[in-house]
């Protein structure tokens, strides 16, 4: 006799409510052509050189062949040679990607039409192609180019305002002029005059996501440990700061902490999110709707939009989030990743969540690293010592 | 055959020999999990003619049935049968009505090719507590053994009993009974529990006690469920022990403290058992070590009675039987039990991640009272649906619902839908409306525990998702997703398993399905330091066709030529002719275009002529 063991490794879901899909679309809007998977321009150059060597521009069939995983070794070989010219030694084996090069860089290569370009550039040439005002490829619309570069420059200029938050620092962080800026960066409320409209909307959305996801995760943890997750709404004077303080405090973990987080999130939802979420959605649709269908920017995986979830009364919000979570797990085909089937019916899921929101300088929330990824690509230090 | 090699379901396909056929018997069954995550592994170790037969009594209601959920309700998925399409008729699922007996057994019989002697086959019997569900084989605390070969005769006796059930029918398990009887040697070690259980129970308990040498040190009961008969069972075991082994051992009862399986009534019965034994029972459960401050209790679904001797020898009964009267005394439940002796007791079998801890009395008290504010859960226990199966091969289509209730349903409702990601054209919307219209159905049977409905019209189309709701006189209702029990692969696409569009092109096996397969999502997780939490939905790189003949646009022939070729093939192959005729018959009633309908009529006559 034996104790039954799982026969398959279970993959997890990191974006527990599927908010990442919306964050990705907003990230693409802010920085067209750049994703968090595009890390270094040396990779871009190696891919482009390999594509030219394989004469990818000649026929669709060659293009298909180029996009196959087998090409990865050729790209790694080219990259290894390219780096050795800069006195950086990496064997092709070290450079083979866990996900294929095409999956990682496909959107950048397509966006800038590199497969149709028959001449390579220097690494600086690619940098200029992406980040300099007057060096763009012919196929990129000027408005889209301007948007990427504006957001890139704005973040580069302001990123020093965002420190990594640690333990007891929280209240001092939000004092003074820089403190107001940071309060906006956290909550999306009262933006500075120079902040582009899309950045303002993204920061507001980020705050909604932080609150909702933390509420869901804390409720699932509490349900798992105590069998129930019903906590009354808080009545604190500055719930946003307290939420950050509670999230960065790694010394305590347990039902008391989950209860505090739930109560703060419910209070924030009713006080700071519900009253403005419809206005946010109207602005988002107005901004995006000029160019494309805004559904992908405001609709969640269960077909409901941000405003509908945002105007849900706090008493019904946890159950609405559980429903969204279940739908997302189902869509991903990962039922083993369910953390809570229902808070109302106290039905736990097989998986145990963890709190996701973080306040490192490059993050501040859940998905802010998308801002940092434009800097990462610009700096391209992946292969530097 | 050592169970130490692979303590999981994978033992079935990790043998160095091919599977000839498999029989899964389970109480709860999660079809979608089995279809998506188990069948493909079996196929890799199977012959081209390997059969897989599943008997099940109840859908898995672990969150949702069938793995699909639309707007908060669970639906079965009647379209996405890509893996089953590869098996065709060699895979069968038999849902057994729970009218006369409740088949609570969980066992697996595998017939393998024997490596040396090609004529005889080798049988593997696995028994234990795990249902054929994701929870059973991937998550819960379950006990199982693949070394149950000496129980093969007991298995054959049970299958013979099963074959006598009118709902199972002749010819389904007889070949299994014959094969096992030919292979099994000696008499049954311990009969399984069905029919009159009095003598069987005594025999099992005696085997348990006789399995240890010397005095008994600990009697350990593992069960998630208890009922009013549990004290009687305890009394029987203890009195047998007292008469044969002298002083009574310590008694431990390991329960499900996660409250996932056990409900308030189980904890109440457990407390009654404690009271009966003058609180000399130690109530324990399993928890993960890492969270000792806030213990996370394991979901204990294992069922075993273990006796540990003072000398260290261990004797145990394991299988599907809970420590309840329903399992060991009543005639309704059928159960699998297996007796084994071992050297290691249960606490020693636990790995480093788990520990046994006492369950405090106050927690038991609290859990025993927990049902009062869970009205839904309480009502759900009075009535529930075991399964709801859609028979696609029956013309007109039928829907059978097996349920538990003291009274009969007075009405029903069908909820039909297509996946919310699709844009549903009016033609398919009409199918949804037809299925949802109660007037489209005839009540074929409404006897206690079994409802059979039949569509009034003959159709080859049916919706992608279906859900059935049974309503009772006082206004309560029960509901369940619907699964396909008999897919008609003659009318489905062999790759995706999705039903084909009723059109003349599809008669030749080409053309398109009613809906396109839904995209499979690919989530890739980056591992780089600069974005440690990143995850992206990435579109798979398009694959180029390997050769020109793989391109669907290549070798396009005129319809007449395709028809002539199909007929020529069908002329020499009766199976092809049958499929061709079946498709023509199914599609011609539903073709919208008059020209298409005329073409299908002509084909119908042509196939009739060929047949004669």
Interface residues (C-beta under 8 A of the other chain):
Chain A: X1 X2 X3 X4 X5 X6 X7 X8 X10 X11 X13 X14 X15 X20 X21 X24 X35 X36 X37 X39 X61 X64 X65 X67 X68 X69 X98 X99 X100 X102 X103 X106 X224 X225 X227 X254 X255 X302 X303 X323 X326 X327 X330 X331 X332 X333 X335 X336 X338 X341 X345 X346 X347 X348 X349 X350 X352 X356 X358 X362 X363 X366 X369 X372 X373 X376 X382
Chain B: X3 X4 X6 X7 X8 X9 X10 X33 X36 X37 X63 X64 X67 X68 X69 X71 X72 X128 X130 X134 X135 X136 X137 X138 X139 X140 X141 X142 X143 X144 X145 X147 X258 X259 X260 X293 X294 X296 X302 X304 X316 X318 X340 X342 X349 X350 X351 X370 X374 X376 X377 X420 X520 X521 X523 X524 X525 X526 X527 X528 X530 X531 X533 X534 X535 X536 X537 X538 X539 X541 X542 X543 X544
